[in-house]
Amino acid sequence: MKVTYDPEADIIYVALRDGEVYDSREENEDIRLEYDKEGQLIGIEIMNARANLIAAIAKEISREINNNLQIR
């Protein structure tokens, strides 16, 4: 797996495996999934990365805090 970030475009690309992109599908306006010829997911492109990743991380931290409070 390889992760690259373009700070000017604010795009993170996660290459899950080597191969040529044959097809892609937009999950939403900021996330595109890329597939090889066999239909295997080979890459994920995240646009507006700072905003999207911060929101995802904050949501996970909140969930973890709530889970820990319920255990006590």
C-alpha positions as CSV (number, residue, x, y, z in Angstrom):
1,M,0.0,0.0,0.0
2,K,1.2,3.5,-0.8
3,V,-0.3,6.8,0.2
4,T,0.5,10.1,-1.5
5,Y,-0.8,13.6,-0.8
6,D,-0.9,16.6,-3.1
7,P,-1.2,19.6,-0.8
8,E,-2.0,22.1,-3.6
9,A,-4.9,20.0,-4.8
10,D,-5.7,18.7,-1.3
11,I,-6.0,15.1,-2.6
12,I,-4.9,11.9,-0.9
13,Y,-4.4,8.9,-3.1
14,V,-4.2,5.4,-1.5
15,A,-2.8,2.8,-3.9
16,L,-3.8,-0.6,-2.5
17,R,-2.0,-2.7,-5.1
18,D,-0.1,-2.3,-8.3
19,G,-2.0,-2.3,-11.6
20,E,-3.6,-0.1,-14.2
21,V,-6.9,1.6,-13.5
22,Y,-9.6,0.1,-15.7
23,D,-12.7,1.6,-14.2
24,S,-13.7,3.9,-11.4
25,R,-16.8,4.8,-9.4
26,E,-17.6,7.9,-7.4
27,E,-18.7,7.1,-3.9
28,N,-19.6,10.7,-3.4
29,E,-18.4,14.0,-4.7
30,D,-15.1,13.7,-2.8
31,I,-14.2,10.0,-3.0
32,R,-13.5,7.9,-6.1
33,L,-12.7,4.2,-6.0
34,E,-10.5,2.8,-8.8
35,Y,-10.6,-0.8,-10.1
36,D,-8.4,-3.0,-12.2
37,K,-9.6,-5.1,-15.2
38,E,-10.6,-7.9,-12.9
39,G,-12.8,-5.6,-10.8
40,Q,-10.4,-5.6,-7.8
41,L,-10.2,-2.3,-5.9
42,I,-6.7,-0.9,-6.5
43,G,-6.9,2.7,-5.4
44,I,-8.9,5.3,-3.5
45,E,-8.8,9.0,-4.3
46,I,-10.0,11.4,-1.6
47,M,-10.6,15.0,-2.6
48,N,-10.8,17.8,0.0
49,A,-8.7,15.5,2.1
50,R,-8.1,17.8,5.0
51,A,-11.8,18.4,5.6
52,N,-12.8,14.8,4.9
53,L,-10.2,13.1,7.0
54,I,-10.6,15.5,10.0
55,A,-14.3,14.8,10.0
56,A,-13.7,11.0,9.9
57,I,-11.1,11.1,12.6
58,A,-13.3,13.3,14.8
59,K,-16.2,11.0,14.4
60,E,-14.1,8.0,15.3
61,I,-12.7,9.7,18.4
62,S,-16.2,10.7,19.5
63,R,-17.4,7.1,19.0
64,E,-14.5,5.8,21.1
65,I,-15.1,8.2,23.9
66,N,-18.8,7.4,24.0
67,N,-18.0,3.6,24.0
68,N,-15.6,4.1,26.9
69,L,-18.1,6.2,28.9
70,Q,-20.7,3.5,28.5
71,I,-18.4,0.8,29.8
72,R,-17.8,2.6,33.1
